[in-house]
């Protein structure tokens, strides 16, 4: 037998071990900072010593990948001031960047074949990438930074993730966020991936876009065309989104500029149309190309021809095709429409889809939006084929109307959510400023994910600006909800602030961003009036003071930031604070003026003059925004917001009516002050919150004890709501507690009442809807050992225009329910709030014996006799 030298045996073994080590690298945790300006062991020098690594891709790869790779080239130049070479030829050199899609890039496929790159966790997945350093990837190359994607968008997301990590914000163009110059960029060598997105299709709907986006795009690009959309497509991809419903107010995406759909497909954007635009046809097209009435009962052939044209035009481009039919112009169908007819419409549309695509209808992604009255059709028994995604909707005010029933048989097409940051409709339009606090978005979209509505998430963002922060949050949360816990909205906002402005002021800026959205959400600017808050109790003065304090903080940071940051800072932070503070002060001043006139005070005219100056200041604030970046954003703040007389926006801003009294000489006005509340503060053991003025007011977060049971735990939702924060129970899928009492989940609040007798417990809730579509969501209340009283949040409330309880709930951003109780003695008592149904979000409790002073936000929190700091079970609160 021939003897084999040991070294001959050892060499292949060492090579095998080396290969195993190469493909079995540690994978860095998601969220790890992988790029530094300081060299570390094994790091890849993307930029160092005045040189940048060249970027290589295969000419055979997707055009969208090659285009995004050129964006990376531009991004590296933005950071380093040196442009790397971009090549599609055979790589060569000491260190190179290799970009490609598995199955489309010979470069990447060869690395996998040579076992230099482990693709098992990537190949075949949806929109997944891996980035890592590969030693000696091919002849002539010493090291490569490899970005490999499972599909077109997987690769694109890997590219843009690196752009973000080197310091280029996704908002660099849309908000003029400056790029910090770096002379060195070192990328960690370990494997890095974001995994698969948890929601398959994640996108935005450009809607209600006149006059702002319409006027801006006309001036800058000649219309809502491919020149404008190129920036929007890039932004969506940089934010890890993949889906768009285009502008539709007088716009026809596929007709106005035939390059629009071509460019969308090249970029890698999945296109769709809104809930009432079937088979890729913009509704505006019917006005141009339609024949006869928009009525399937009387005009089916013409409608079929119209829809067939839309599908033929779509070709093989990626779309989610909307099916179904609503009335002409985003209206309900006629009253005589019936379920049989609607099901026939969908069946006929699917036949058109099959005939024009040449493949079974189920192979083309489709959705049916259960928007407004369409949900009623579903609830009455209308069904569509199992492969069609059911797009469930909110009430246009951020409150989800319906979610899948737990335990239902899964649908092949799954469920999605259509959500709103902007709306035109009752009880009033809201389009001007961002009024969408992240904690509430989190809470509602957490419900959606928990109940399995995760195939499509799309949000109406109006003009896109000024919704930058909530858009980022919505798409990031859609990618991986697990990364942002219930208590994580503040941390997310701070990270986002750091991405735009650096770490120095990120905590402060993050808090300002959160506060202005919270203040604007208390009552949306379009709904404000001089009567909104109470003058008598000092509530108006307090609200205005809070805005002014926020404005002072925002302006102080503006002075500290470098000049290069100030255009971005004004757009994202200072403008909305300025505009909101000024508008509230305007209405407050009008309220003071009206009150002064009633009292025949000498300062009536002075207050009228001041109000006029504040109205003029609103114009100045808009003009300042429009002058930013050399007038880049002219018209983007054209949205009217003062002078509403109905749900529809006024044609122009109108100064609120004021009174004058020219016979009087002006005197300095003295606004009413918040009355000082005095109460005996004896530190009684267990006193808790003390009655003062006939009531006890408690913020929901300030419970004395949280009692959990089984899987159900109480969870604080910091900063959610109109005043402080909120509480709810997790998991949101846990079964109801139909008979609350004993040790079932409840919160305990310690209160001290000054006398015995009947009291009312007033509970304040986030305006959550009955997403279970059953009898309404319920809670229970008791005092001491009395039997819990079960109360339904939704008695008489239906999310329809004309339903007064719903209109008041969304306008006031609160649901208030009351219960009657009797206390046997004066002194300490325990108020208990019991869980009955999931998803109930409590913000405040007020116990009172007489009528409360008129106010919008409810009475401020009562003083405490002894600290009632939460003492719930360890780990049961704030741990998720």
Secondary structure, DSSP 4 states (H G I P E B T S, - for coil): -PPPPHHHHHHHHHHHHHHHHHHSPPBPPTT---EESS--TT-EEEEETTEE-EEEE-TTS-HHHHHHHHHHHHHHHHHHS-PPPEE-S---EEEEEEEEETTT-HHHHHHHHTTSS--TTTTTSSS-EEEEEEEEEETTEEEEEEEEESSHHHHHHHHHHHHHHTT--TTTTTS-------S-EEE--SBB-----SSSEEEEEE-S-TTHHHHHHHHHHSSSSHHHHHHHHHHHHHTT--EEEPP-SS--HHHH-THHHHHHHHHTPEEE--TT-GGG--HHHHHHH--S-S-HHHHHHHHHHHHHHHHHHHTTS-B-EE-S--BTTTBPPPTT--HHHHHHHHHHHHHHHHHHHTS-GGGS-EEEE--THHHHHHHTT----TTSEEEEEB-SSS-B---PPTTPPPPSS-EEEEEESSB-SSS--B-SS----HHHHHHHHHHHHHTT--SEEEEEEETSTT-HHHHHHHHHHHH-GGGS-TT-HHHHHHHHHHHHH-STTHHHHHHHHHHHHHHHHHS-GGG--TTSS-TTTTHHHHHHHHHHHHHHHHHHHHHHS-GGGHHHHIIIIIHHHHHHHHHHHHHHHHHHHHHHHHHT-TTHHHHHHHHHHHHHHHHHHHHHHHHHHHHTTTTTT----S--SSSSPPSS--PPP----TTSPP----PPPPPPP-------TT--EEPBTTEEEEETT--SEEE-BTTBEEEEETT-SSSS-EEEEE-TTSPP-TT--TTSSEEEEEEEESS-EEEEEEEEE-----TT-SS--EEEEEETTSPPEEEETTTT--SSTT-HHHHHHHHHT-EEEEEEEEESSSEEEEEEEEE-STT--EEEEEEESSPPPP-SS-SPPPPBSS-----PPTTSSS--
